[in-house]
Amino acid sequence: MARVKLEGVRKIYTEGAQQVAVDRVDLDVGDGEFVVLVGPSGCGKSTTLRMIAGLESISAGTVKIGDRVVNDVPPKARDIAMVFQNYALYPHMTVRENLGFALKLKNMAATEIDKRVRAAAATLGLDEYLDRKPRMLSGGQRQRVALGRAIVRQPQAFLFDEPLSNLDAQMRVSMRREIARLHQELKVTMIYVTHDQVEAMTLGDRIVVMSKGHVMQIDTPINLYEKPKNKFVAGFIGNPAMNFVNGTVERDAGSGKREAGGAADAPRFVAEGGDWELNLPRPVADSLAAARGKAITLGIRPEDVSVVGSAQAASAATTARLDLVESLGNETFIYARAGRHDITARVSPAAQLPSLGGSIVLAFNLEKAHFFDGGSGERIG
């Protein structure tokens, strides 16, 4: 096992117009830690992983594995194992031969190869498939062989590049459990790349959220969800995504279209367009004092939006048009339109809802809300 440390790592492509693919990434992965790089396509997460592996040259900065700077060390000498999206198995070899091939290339003794292969097969439930060839295996079984091939090498660190993307939804859940179990058993350093925030949230000790080559935030899954550093992180983490409403904080009545229950001079969030307003609790208003009159964005998660009988039933509520209802059995998602803004709410399956196109009243738990600067997107307060 080993610590993996990136200091000011950059990747610049100079073919044609210069393009900065990864810009000044600082990351310290502890010995035995599971860190996930997550972000949309093109954010630089796979490029960062490939620079750690030595499959991509580094334009600036340093990469350390253990106590060694490995910028100029070839991939085979970095003592890492990589699992790719495509399984990269040798089709003419059996599972046993695929698992032991890298060890055979190192001229390891046949008895030691057999010992390691059998141990990996037992760990991954591949014992009965050792004499089969890849074409006789399912996608999940092939991915387990790819994992096993990495395990037998006993490297300092495992690198995963979207290993579950080719699997169906049910198999992805099963393989996530398998990878999490392996990490608990092996206690080895793992760096995992995915575009799927559910994978990131369920696997990582810490998560690195990236966008356009930059690191947006490095934190634990719960902190990313509850304390996003900026609007990008808030919108990327969470399913369904956080609701965003542009507007301003005002003290006066503004457009006059206020909901019932607020004092005349109470600080209020006025949605863009002036279609609706929300009375702000005093602690929330105090945290937004410096942003009063400026463009900001209200962010609130679907579980913090509820349906109530009337605007008077909640301190912060507005009317909306019901556009869509998704019933999932254990929970229901509703999609509504409040003025010019789309709002998603997660409600109880027993909630009484009007027919589509009807009017509903949405209540907002503003003590759970987030506010972001309208220009920079950074979180306020």
Secondary structure as the mmCIF struct_conf table of DSSP 4:
data_model
#
loop_
_struct_conf.conf_type_id
_struct_conf.id
_struct_conf.beg_label_comp_id
_struct_conf.beg_label_asym_id
_struct_conf.beg_label_seq_id
_struct_conf.end_label_comp_id
_struct_conf.end_label_asym_id
_struct_conf.end_label_seq_id
STRN STRN1 VAL A 4 TYR A 13
BEND BEND1 GLU A 15 ALA A 17
STRN STRN2 GLN A 19 VAL A 29
HELX_LH_PP_P HELX_LH_PP_P1 GLY A 30 GLY A 30
TURN_TY1_P TURN_TY1_P1 ASP A 31 GLY A 32
STRN STRN3 PHE A 34 VAL A 38
BEND BEND2 PRO A 40 PRO A 40
TURN_TY1_P TURN_TY1_P2 SER A 41 GLY A 42
BEND BEND3 CYS A 43 GLY A 44
HELX_RH_AL_P HELX_RH_AL_P1 LYS A 45 ALA A 53
TURN_TY1_P TURN_TY1_P3 GLY A 54 GLY A 54
BEND BEND4 LEU A 55 GLU A 56
BEND BEND5 SER A 59 SER A 59
STRN STRN4 ALA A 60 ILE A 65
TURN_TY1_P TURN_TY1_P4 GLY A 66 ASP A 67
STRN STRN5 ARG A 68 VAL A 69
TURN_TY1_P TURN_TY1_P5 ASN A 71 ASP A 72
BEND BEND6 VAL A 73 VAL A 73
HELX_RH_3T_P HELX_RH_3T_P1 PRO A 75 ALA A 77
BEND BEND7 ARG A 78 ARG A 78
STRN STRN6 ILE A 80 VAL A 83
BEND BEND8 GLN A 85 ASN A 86
TURN_TY1_P TURN_TY1_P6 PRO A 91 HIS A 92
BEND BEND9 MET A 93 MET A 93
HELX_RH_AL_P HELX_RH_AL_P2 VAL A 95 LEU A 105
TURN_TY1_P TURN_TY1_P7 LYS A 106 ASN A 107
HELX_RH_AL_P HELX_RH_AL_P3 ALA A 110 LEU A 124
TURN_TY1_P TURN_TY1_P8 GLY A 125 GLY A 125
HELX_RH_3T_P HELX_RH_3T_P2 ASP A 127 TYR A 129
TURN_TY1_P TURN_TY1_P9 LEU A 130 ASP A 131
BEND BEND10 ARG A 132 ARG A 132
HELX_RH_3T_P HELX_RH_3T_P3 PRO A 134 MET A 136
BEND BEND11 LEU A 137 LEU A 137
HELX_RH_AL_P HELX_RH_AL_P4 GLY A 139 ILE A 151
TURN_TY1_P TURN_TY1_P10 VAL A 152 ARG A 153
BEND BEND12 GLN A 156 GLN A 156
STRN STRN7 ALA A 157 ASP A 161
BEND BEND13 GLU A 162 GLU A 162
TURN_TY1_P TURN_TY1_P11 PRO A 163 ASN A 166
BEND BEND14 LEU A 167 LEU A 167
HELX_RH_AL_P HELX_RH_AL_P5 ALA A 169 LEU A 186
STRN STRN8 THR A 189 THR A 194
BEND BEND15 HIS A 195 HIS A 195
HELX_RH_AL_P HELX_RH_AL_P6 GLN A 197 LEU A 203
BEND BEND16 ASP A 205 ASP A 205
STRN STRN9 ARG A 206 SER A 211
TURN_TY1_P TURN_TY1_P12 LYS A 212 GLY A 213
STRN STRN10 HIS A 214 ASP A 219
HELX_RH_AL_P HELX_RH_AL_P7 PRO A 221 GLU A 226
BEND BEND17 LYS A 227 LYS A 227
BEND BEND18 LYS A 229 LYS A 229
STRN STRN11 ASN A 230 ASN A 230
HELX_RH_AL_P HELX_RH_AL_P8 LYS A 231 PHE A 236
BEND BEND19 ILE A 237 PRO A 240
HELX_LH_PP_P HELX_LH_PP_P2 ALA A 241 MET A 242
STRN STRN12 ASN A 243 GLU A 250
BEND BEND20 ARG A 251 ASP A 252
TURN_TY1_P TURN_TY1_P13 GLY A 254 SER A 255
BEND BEND21 GLY A 256 GLY A 256
HELX_LH_PP_P HELX_LH_PP_P3 ARG A 258 GLU A 259
TURN_TY1_P TURN_TY1_P14 ALA A 260 GLY A 261
TURN_TY1_P TURN_TY1_P15 ALA A 264 ASP A 265
STRN STRN13 ARG A 268 ALA A 271
TURN_TY1_P TURN_TY1_P16 GLU A 272 GLY A 273
BEND BEND22 GLY A 274 ASP A 275
STRN STRN14 GLU A 277 ASN A 279
HELX_LH_PP_P HELX_LH_PP_P4 LEU A 280 PRO A 281
HELX_RH_AL_P HELX_RH_AL_P9 ARG A 282 SER A 287
TURN_TY1_P TURN_TY1_P17 LEU A 288 LEU A 288
HELX_RH_3T_P HELX_RH_3T_P4 ALA A 289 ALA A 291
TURN_TY1_P TURN_TY1_P18 ARG A 292 GLY A 293
BEND BEND23 LYS A 294 LYS A 294
STRN STRN15 ILE A 296 ILE A 300
HELX_RH_3T_P HELX_RH_3T_P5 PRO A 302 ASP A 304
STRN STRN16 VAL A 305 VAL A 308
BEND BEND24 GLY A 309 GLY A 309
HELX_RH_3T_P HELX_RH_3T_P6 ALA A 311 ALA A 313
BEND BEND25 ALA A 314 ALA A 316
STRN STRN17 ALA A 317 SER A 327
BEND BEND26 GLY A 329 ASN A 330
STRN STRN18 THR A 332 ALA A 338
TURN_TY1_P TURN_TY1_P19 GLY A 339 ARG A 340
STRN STRN19 HIS A 341 VAL A 347
TURN_TY1_P TURN_TY1_P20 PRO A 349 ALA A 350
TURN_TY1_P TURN_TY1_P21 LEU A 356 GLY A 357
STRN STRN20 SER A 359 PHE A 364
HELX_RH_3T_P HELX_RH_3T_P7 LEU A 366 LYS A 368
STRN STRN21 HIS A 370 ASP A 373
TURN_TY1_P TURN_TY1_P22 GLY A 374 SER A 376
STRN STRN22 GLU A 378 ARG A 379
HELX_LH_PP_P HELX_LH_PP_P5 ILE A 380 ILE A 380
#
